Amino acid sequence: MSVDTVEDISDDTYVLDLLTITLTPALPWLGHQVRCEMDGHLKEAVDLTRVSCNVIMKFGPVKMLDRWYRLPDLLARMGARLPGDTTPPAGPWKQAWILRLPEAVPVAEHRIRLRARTGNGKNFFALDIPVDFRRRFHPSRTNGGGGSRRFHSRRFSSVTPG
C-alpha cells in the first residue's frame, strides 16, 4: 500500500487548523498497524465523543463505502480509541492513534474522503487520502516499513515526506 499525500482541504471556517499528519511506518501494509499522529490547533473546545465523521471510499466511479460514524466508533473499528482528554480546550492539539488496516481490500487505487463535524454541527476537519492497494508492498519486518512520513497542511506549508 502506498500513500502519496494526505490532503487537508479544510479552510479557515474549520474548528481544527491541521498542521501535520505523520504516518509510521511510511508505507503501511494491509492487515498491519500504522501509527497516525495529527498535530494542529483547535479554535474552540470540542467534545471529541460527539464528533461525527463521514467516510467515503471509492475506486474509480465505484463507491465502496459512504457511512457516518461517531469518531470513537470509527477509531474502535480500526482498533484504536480516543486517548486522554476527550474534551480538549482551544489551543494546541495533538492526537496519536495506532490503527489496524484491513486485511482484504480490492487491489486498486482508492480515494478516501473523510469529513468531520463537531457535535454542534461545525466543520471540524476535511481530509482527502489517496491510497494505492495495487502494489502490495511488504517491507521487511525488521525495518517496519521505512520510517515515518509527514504531511503538512497546504494552508501552512508544502507537502513533503518526513
C-alpha positions, 0 to 999 in steps of 0.5 A: 500500500502506498500513500502519496499525500494526505490532503487537508482541504479544510479552510479557515471556517474549520474548528481544527487548523491541521498542521501535520499528519505523520504516518509510521511506518511510511508505507503501511501494509494491509492487515498491519498497524500504522501509527497516525499522529495529527498535530494542529490547533483547535479554535474552540473546545470540542467534545471529541465523543460527539464528533461525527465523521463521514467516510467515503471510499471509492475506486474509480466511479465505484463507491465502496463505502459512504457511512457516518460514524461517531469518531470513537466508533470509527477509531474502535473499528480500526482498533484504536480509541480516543486517548486522554482528554476527550474534551480538549480546550482551544489551543494546541492539539495533538492526537496519536492513534495506532490503527489496524488496516484491513486485511482484504481490500480490492487491489486498486487505487482508492480515494478516501474522503473523510469529513468531520463535524463537531457535535454542534454541527461545525466543520471540524476537519476535511481530509482527502487520502489517496491510497494505492492497494495495487502494489502490495508492498511488504517491507521487511519486518525488521525495518517496519516499513521505512520510517515515518512520513509527514504531511503538512497542511497546504494552508501552512506549508508544502507537502513533503515526506518526513 
